[in-house]
Amino acid sequence: MSTTTIFHNPNCGTSRNVLAIIREQGIEPEVIQYLKTPPTRETLQALAAAMGTTVRGLLRQKGTPYDELGLDDAKWTDAQLLDFMQEHPILLQRPIVVTPMGTRICRPKEVVTEILPPR
C-alpha cells in the first residue's frame, strides 16, 4: 500500500506534471481519479483539516460550475458545499497530494516537493 496519494485529473496538465514529479522521486502513489471515484464527505473534510483550510478552500472555480451555482456566496454551509462537491466532483481543487510529510493542493506543481521525502 502506498503512503502517497494523489487526487488526480488526467486531463489537467498540472495534475499530470505533479504525478510525474512524484514518480521521478521513485514513489508510486495511489492515484485516485476523483472524477470517476469522488472522495467521500469524510475524506473531503479530512483533506481540508490536514491542510489547515476550510471546506471552501477545497473549491476550484475555473472550469467548473462554481459561478453558475453561486458558490462565492457566504450563505453556503460546509455541509452544503460538500453536497455540491459530491454532485460535481470537478469542483475539487487539483491535484491534492497526501504524503506522510503533509497534504497540499499542488498548484503550482512545485508545491509537491514540500511534502516529498528528500532524495
Contact map, one row per residue, 1 for C-alpha under 8 A:
11100000000000000000000000000100000000000000000000000000000000000000000000000000000000000000000000000000000000000000000
11111000000000000000000000011100000000000000000000000000000000000000000000000000000000000000000000000000000000000000000
11111000000000000000000000001100000000000000000000000000000000000000000000000000000000000000000001110000000000000000000
01111100000000000000000000111100000000000000000000000000000000000000000000000000000000000000000011110000000000000000000
01111110000000000000000000001111000000000000000000000000000000000000000000000000000000000000000011100000000000000000000
00011111000000000010000000001111000000000000000000000000000000000000000000000000000000000000001111000000000000000000000
00001111100000000000000000000011110000000000000000000000000000000000000000000000000000000000011110000000000000000000000
00000111110000110000000000000011110000000000000000000000000000000000000000000000000000000000011100000000000000000000000
00000011111100110000000000000000111000000000000000000000000000000000000000000000000000000000011000000000000000000000000
00000001111110110000000000000000100000000000000000000000000000000000000000000000000000000000000000000000000000000000000
00000000111110110000000000000000000000000000000000000000000000000000000000000000000000000000000000000000000000000000000
00000000111111110000000000000000000000000000000000000000000000000000000000000000000000000000000000000000000000000000000
00000000011111111000000000000000000000000000000000000000000000000000000000000000000000000000000000000000000000000000000
00000000000111111100000000000000000000000000000000000000000000000000000000000000000000000000001000000000001110000000000
00000001111111111110000000000000000000000000000000000000000000000000000000000000000000000000011000000000000010000000000
00000001111111111111000000000000000000000000000000000000000000000000000000000000000000000000000000000000000000000000000
00000000000011111111100000000000000000000000000000000000000000000000000000000000000000000000000000000000000010000000000
00000000000001111111110000000000000000000000000000000000000000000000000000000000000000000000001000000000010011010000000
00000100000000111111111000000000000000000000000000000000000000000000000000000000000000000000000000000000000000000000000
00000000000000011111111100000000000000000000000000000000000000000000000000000000000000000000000000000000000000000000000
00000000000000001111111110000000000000000000000000000000000000000000000000000000000000000000000000000000000000010000000
00000000000000000111111111111000000000000000000000000000000000000000000000000000000000000000000000000000000000010001000
00000000000000000011111111111000000000000000000000000000000000000000000000000000000000000000000000000000000000000000000
00000000000000000001111111100000000000000000000000000000000000000000000000000000000000000000000000000000000000000000000
00000000000000000000111111100000000000000000000000000000000000000000000000000000000000000000000000000000000000000000001
00000000000000000000011111110000000000000000000000000000000000000000000000000000000000000000000000000000000000000000000
00010000000000000000011111111000000000000000000000000000000000000000000000000000000000000000000000000000000000000000000
01010000000000000000011001111100000000000000000000000000000000000000000000000000000000000000000000000000000000000000000
01111100000000000000011000111110000000000000000000000000000000000000000000000000000000000000000000000000000000000000000
11111100000000000000000000011111000000000000000000000000000000000000000000000000000000000000000000000000000000000000000
00001111000000000000000000001111100000000000000000000000000000000000000000000000000000000000000000000000000000000000000
00001111000000000000000000000111110010000000000000000000000000000000000000000000000000000000000000000000000000000000000
00000011110000000000000000000011111111000000000000000000000000000000000000000000000000000000000000000000000000000000000
00000011100000000000000000000001111111100000000000000000000000000000000000000000000000001000000000000000000000000000000
00000000100000000000000000000000111111000000000000000000000000000000000000000000000000001100000000000000000000000000000
00000000000000000000000000000000111111000000000000000000000000000000000000000000000000000000000000000000000000000000000
00000000000000000000000000000001111111100000000000000000000000000000000000000000000000000000000000000000000000000000000
00000000000000000000000000000000111111110000000000000000000000000000000000000000000001001000000000000000000000000000000
00000000000000000000000000000000010011111111000000000000000000000000000000000000000001000000000000000000000000000000000
00000000000000000000000000000000000001111111000000000000000000000000000000000000000001000000000000000000000000000000000
00000000000000000000000000000000000000111111100000000000000000000000000000000000011001000000000000000000000000000000000
00000000000000000000000000000000000000111111110000000000000000000000000000000000000000000000000000000000000000000000000
00000000000000000000000000000000000000111111111000000000000000000000000000000000000000000000000000000000000000000000000
00000000000000000000000000000000000000111111111100000010000000000000000000000000010000000000000000000000000000000000000
00000000000000000000000000000000000000001111111110000010000000000000000000000000000000000000000000000000000000000000000
00000000000000000000000000000000000000000111111111000000000000000000000000000000000000000000000000000000000000000000000
00000000000000000000000000000000000000000011111111100000000000000000000000000000000000000000000000000010000000000000000
00000000000000000000000000000000000000000001111111111110110000000000000000000000000000000000000000000000000000000000000
00000000000000000000000000000000000000000000111111111100000000000000000000000000000000000000000000000000000000000000000
00000000000000000000000000000000000000000000011111111000000000000000000000000000000000000000000000000110000000000000000
00000000000000000000000000000000000000000000001111111000000000000000000000000000000000000000000000000111000000000000000
00000000000000000000000000000000000000000000000111111100000000000000000000000000000000000000000000000000000000000000000
00000000000000000000000000000000000000000000000111111111110000000000000000000000000000000000000000000000000000000000000
00000000000000000000000000000000000000000000000110011111110000000000000000000000000000000000000000000000000000000000000
00000000000000000000000000000000000000000001100100001111111000000000000000000100110000000000000000000000000000000000000
00000000000000000000000000000000000000000000000000001111111000000000000000000100100000000000000000000000000000000000000
00000000000000000000000000000000000000000000000100001111111000000000000000000000000000000000000000000000000000000000000
00000000000000000000000000000000000000000000000100001111111100000000000000000000000000000011100000000000000000000000000
00000000000000000000000000000000000000000000000000000011111110000000000000000000000010000011100000000000000000000000000
00000000000000000000000000000000000000000000000000000000011111010100000000000000000000000111110000000000000000000000000
00000000000000000000000000000000000000000000000000000000001111111110000000000000000000000010000000000000000000000000000
00000000000000000000000000000000000000000000000000000000000111110100000000000000000000000000000000000000000000000000000
00000000000000000000000000000000000000000000000000000000000011111000000000000000000000000000000000000000000000000000000
00000000000000000000000000000000000000000000000000000000000111111110000000000000000000000110000000000000000000000000000
00000000000000000000000000000000000000000000000000000000000010111111100000000000000000010010000000000000000000000000000
00000000000000000000000000000000000000000000000000000000000111011111111100000000000000000010000000000000000000000000000
00000000000000000000000000000000000000000000000000000000000010011111111100000000000000000000000000000000000000000000000
00000000000000000000000000000000000000000000000000000000000000001111111000000000000000000000000000000000000000000000000
00000000000000000000000000000000000000000000000000000000000000001111111000000000000000000000000000000000000000000000000
00000000000000000000000000000000000000000000000000000000000000000111111110000000000000000000000000000000000000000000000
00000000000000000000000000000000000000000000000000000000000000000111111111010000100000000000000000000000000000000000000
00000000000000000000000000000000000000000000000000000000000000000110011111000000000000000000000000000000000000000000000
00000000000000000000000000000000000000000000000000000000000000000000011111110000000000000000000000000000000000000000000
00000000000000000000000000000000000000000000000000000000000000000000001111111000000000000000000000000000000000000000000
00000000000000000000000000000000000000000000000000000000000000000000000011111000000000000000000000000000000000000000000
00000000000000000000000000000000000000000000000000000000000000000000001011111101100000000000000000000000000000000000000
00000000000000000000000000000000000000000000000000000000000000000000000001111111100000000000000000000000000000000000000
00000000000000000000000000000000000000000000000000000011000000000000000000011111110000000000000000000000000000000000000
00000000000000000000000000000000000000000000000000000000000000000000000000001111111000000000000000000000000000000000000
00000000000000000000000000000000000000000000000000000000000000000000000000011111111100000000000000000000000000000000000
00000000000000000000000000000000000000000000000000000011000000000000001000011111111110000000000000000000000000000000000
00000000000000000000000000000000000000001001000000000010000000000000000000000111111111000000000000000000000000000000000
00000000000000000000000000000000000000001000000000000000000000000000000000000011111111100000000000000000000000000000000
00000000000000000000000000000000000000000000000000000000000000000000000000000001111111111010000000000000000000000000000
00000000000000000000000000000000000000000000000000000000001000000000000000000000111111111111000000000000000000000000000
00000000000000000000000000000000000001111000000000000000000000000000000000000000011111111000000000000000000000000000000
00000000000000000000000000000000000000000000000000000000000000000000000000000000001111111000000000000000000000000000000
00000000000000000000000000000000000000000000000000000000000000001000000000000000000111111110000000000000000000000000000
00000000000000000000000000000000011001000000000000000000000000000000000000000000000111111111000000000000000000000000000
00000000000000000000000000000000001000000000000000000000000100010000000000000000000010011111100000000000000000000000000
00000000000000000000000000000000000000000000000000000000011110011100000000000000000110011111100000000000000000000000000
00000000000000000000000000000000000000000000000000000000011100000000000000000000000010001111110000000000000000000000000
00000000000000000000000000000000000000000000000000000000011100000000000000000000000000000111111100000000100000000000000
00000011100000100000000000000000000000000000000000000000000100000000000000000000000000000001111100000000111000000000000
00000111100001100100000000000000000000000000000000000000000000000000000000000000000000000000111110000000111000000000000
00000111000000000000000000000000000000000000000000000000000000000000000000000000000000000000111111000011110000000000000
00011110000000000000000000000000000000000000000000000000000000000000000000000000000000000000001111100011110000010000000
00111100000000000000000000000000000000000000000000000000000000000000000000000000000000000000000111111111000000000000000
00111000000000000000000000000000000000000000000000000000000000000000000000000000000000000000000011111110000000000011000
00110000000000000000000000000000000000000000000000000000000000000000000000000000000000000000000001111100000000000010000
00000000000000000000000000000000000000000000000000000000000000000000000000000000000000000000000001111110000000000011100
00000000000000000000000000000000000000000000000001100000000000000000000000000000000000000000000001111111000000000010000
00000000000000000000000000000000000000000000001001100000000000000000000000000000000000000000000111101111100000000010000
00000000000000000000000000000000000000000000000000100000000000000000000000000000000000000000000111000111110000110010000
00000000000000000000000000000000000000000000000000000000000000000000000000000000000000000000111110000011111000100000000
00000000000000000100000000000000000000000000000000000000000000000000000000000000000000000000011110000001111111110000000
00000000000001000000000000000000000000000000000000000000000000000000000000000000000000000000011000000000111111100000000
00000000000001000000000000000000000000000000000000000000000000000000000000000000000000000000000000000000011111100000000
00000000000001101100000000000000000000000000000000000000000000000000000000000000000000000000000000000000011111110000000
00000000000000000100000000000000000000000000000000000000000000000000000000000000000000000000000000000000011111111100000
00000000000000000000000000000000000000000000000000000000000000000000000000000000000000000000000000000001111111111110000
00000000000000000100110000000000000000000000000000000000000000000000000000000000000000000000000010000001010011111111000
00000000000000000000000000000000000000000000000000000000000000000000000000000000000000000000000000000000000001111111000
00000000000000000000000000000000000000000000000000000000000000000000000000000000000000000000000000000000000001111111000
00000000000000000000000000000000000000000000000000000000000000000000000000000000000000000000000000111111000000111111100
00000000000000000000010000000000000000000000000000000000000000000000000000000000000000000000000000101000000000011111110
00000000000000000000000000000000000000000000000000000000000000000000000000000000000000000000000000001000000000000011111
00000000000000000000000000000000000000000000000000000000000000000000000000000000000000000000000000000000000000000001111
00000000000000000000000010000000000000000000000000000000000000000000000000000000000000000000000000000000000000000000111
